[in-house]
């Protein structure tokens, strides 16, 4: 017979079990965080490459960032229809592509910096046009991407 260590004995002299270890929050979220991180790396690298290929001169309308954000929003509209309406996808597909790749590709922080720089360098009109144009074009792109994908899928099902 094995005698328990005195620290592992309760007041009644019966052995006491060690308290259950709470589950680690990373156990369930770890794969999601990894998928978002990997996707974000890919999206940010693509955005950076686009900026190198199509640089924007100072004081001019930031066409590169504008295009990246509008295209990314259109793809987000398509992606959300595909992953929610079309088929069952792996649970990491949406975080990888939506939050990761497209979140890293679209760059609303650069959008804000571009507006600040345009206003700060004496181009407030261009900054205001850019502010409004990006907002409306990005929202329209999501709507167009979503609507076009749903219509294409409905046509295909007929």
Secondary structure per residue as TSV (DSSP state, phi and psi in degrees):
chain	resnum	aa	ss	phi	psi
A	1	X	-	360.0	134.9
A	2	X	-	-93.6	132.2
A	3	X	-	-96.7	126.9
A	4	X	-	-68.3	151.7
A	5	X	-	-61.3	143.3
A	6	X	G	-54.8	-30.7
A	7	X	G	-71.6	-17.7
A	8	X	G	-105.1	22.5
A	9	X	B	-117.3	133.7
A	10	X	-	-80.2	-177.3
A	11	X	T	-61.9	-31.4
A	12	X	T	-81.9	-3.7
A	13	X	S	90.2	-4.6
A	14	X	S	-82.2	147.8
A	15	X	B	-60.6	143.4
A	16	X	-	-108.3	132.1
A	17	X	-	-77.6	146.4
A	18	X	-	-66.0	143.4
A	19	X	-	-61.4	145.8
A	20	X	-	-65.4	136.7
A	21	X	-	-76.6	128.4
A	22	X	-	-64.5	148.1
A	23	X	-	-64.4	142.7
A	24	X	-	-72.5	133.0
A	25	X	H	-64.3	-23.5
A	26	X	H	-77.5	-17.7
A	27	X	H	-62.2	-46.2
A	28	X	H	-86.3	-32.5
A	29	X	H	-91.1	-16.4
A	30	X	H	-53.4	-50.2
A	31	X	H	-62.0	-35.5
A	32	X	H	-67.3	-45.3
A	33	X	H	-61.1	-41.9
A	34	X	H	-64.2	-41.9
A	35	X	H	-64.0	-44.5
A	36	X	H	-64.1	-42.4
A	37	X	H	-63.3	-46.6
A	38	X	H	-64.0	-45.5
A	39	X	H	-62.7	-41.9
A	40	X	H	-62.5	-36.7
A	41	X	H	-62.8	-43.9
A	42	X	H	-64.9	-47.3
A	43	X	H	-63.7	-42.6
A	44	X	H	-66.8	-37.3
A	45	X	H	-65.1	-39.4
A	46	X	H	-64.9	-41.9
A	47	X	H	-63.6	-44.2
A	48	X	H	-62.1	-42.7
A	49	X	H	-61.3	-40.7
A	50	X	H	-62.8	-39.3
A	51	X	H	-65.0	-34.3
A	52	X	H	-71.5	-38.6
A	53	X	H	-75.5	-29.0
A	54	X	S	-135.1	71.2
A	55	X	-	-70.1	151.9
A	56	X	-	-106.6	120.3
A	57	X	-	-64.1	147.4
A	58	X	T	-58.0	140.0
A	59	X	T	81.8	0.4
A	60	X	S	-108.4	166.8
A	61	X	-	-60.4	127.6
A	62	X	-	-76.7	74.8
A	63	X	H	-60.9	-35.0
A	64	X	H	-63.9	-52.3
A	65	X	H	-64.1	-40.5
A	66	X	H	-58.9	-49.4
A	67	X	H	-64.0	-44.4
A	68	X	H	-57.9	-46.8
A	69	X	H	-66.5	-40.7
A	70	X	H	-69.9	-45.7
A	71	X	H	-62.4	-44.6
A	72	X	H	-59.8	-40.0
A	73	X	H	-67.4	-38.7
A	74	X	H	-62.8	-43.1
A	75	X	H	-66.6	-35.7
A	76	X	H	-61.0	-41.8
A	77	X	H	-60.4	-44.5
A	78	X	H	-63.8	-47.1
A	79	X	H	-60.2	-43.9
A	80	X	H	-64.7	-35.2
A	81	X	H	-67.8	-44.4
A	82	X	I	-62.1	-46.2
A	83	X	I	-79.8	-17.9
A	84	X	I	-105.3	-33.3
A	85	X	I	-104.6	-28.1
A	86	X	I	-90.9	-56.7
A	87	X	-	-148.7	162.6
A	88	X	-	-79.8	124.5
A	89	X	-	-115.8	165.0
A	90	X	-	-56.3	144.9
A	91	X	T	-61.4	-18.4
A	92	X	T	-94.8	-4.8
A	93	X	H	-63.8	-47.6
A	94	X	H	-64.9	-47.8
A	95	X	I	-63.0	-37.6
A	96	X	I	-65.7	-53.5
A	97	X	I	-81.4	-48.1
A	98	X	I	-70.5	-59.6
A	99	X	I	-77.2	-41.8
A	100	X	I	-77.3	-77.0
A	101	X	I	-59.9	-54.6
A	102	X	I	-74.5	-30.6
A	103	X	H	-67.1	-36.7
A	104	X	H	-75.7	-30.4
A	105	X	H	-75.3	-50.2
A	106	X	S	-71.4	149.3
A	107	X	-	-141.0	76.2
A	108	X	H	-75.1	-16.8
A	109	X	H	-71.0	-40.3
A	110	X	H	-66.0	-36.0
A	111	X	H	-56.2	-46.7
A	112	X	H	-66.0	-41.3
A	113	X	H	-65.8	-40.5
A	114	X	H	-59.4	-43.0
A	115	X	H	-63.3	-46.3
A	116	X	H	-59.0	-44.0
A	117	X	H	-66.2	-40.4
A	118	X	H	-63.7	-44.4
A	119	X	H	-67.3	-42.3
A	120	X	H	-68.5	-22.9
A	121	X	T	-102.7	17.7
A	122	X	T	86.9	23.9
A	123	X	-	-125.0	55.8
A	124	X	H	-65.4	-32.3
A	125	X	H	-63.4	-45.2
A	126	X	H	-64.5	-40.0
A	127	X	H	-62.3	-41.1
A	128	X	H	-68.5	-42.1
A	129	X	H	-61.7	-44.7
A	130	X	H	-61.9	-42.7
A	131	X	H	-56.9	-52.3
A	132	X	H	-72.3	-43.4
A	133	X	H	-61.9	-42.1
A	134	X	H	-65.6	-44.5
A	135	X	H	-57.9	-53.3
A	136	X	H	-68.1	-42.3
A	137	X	H	-66.4	-38.3
A	138	X	H	-66.6	-44.7
A	139	X	H	-64.4	-42.4
A	140	X	H	-63.9	-38.0
A	141	X	H	-64.1	-41.7
A	142	X	H	-62.6	-46.0
A	143	X	H	-62.3	-45.9
A	144	X	H	-64.1	-45.2
A	145	X	H	-59.7	-44.0
A	146	X	H	-67.2	-50.0
A	147	X	H	-64.5	-46.2
A	148	X	H	-63.0	-39.7
A	149	X	H	-67.0	-44.4
A	150	X	H	-62.9	-41.1
A	151	X	H	-66.6	-42.5
A	152	X	H	-62.4	-40.3
A	153	X	H	-69.6	-38.3
A	154	X	H	-65.8	-40.8
A	155	X	H	-64.6	-41.0
A	156	X	H	-65.6	-34.2
A	157	X	H	-73.3	-21.2
A	158	X	-	-70.3	360.0
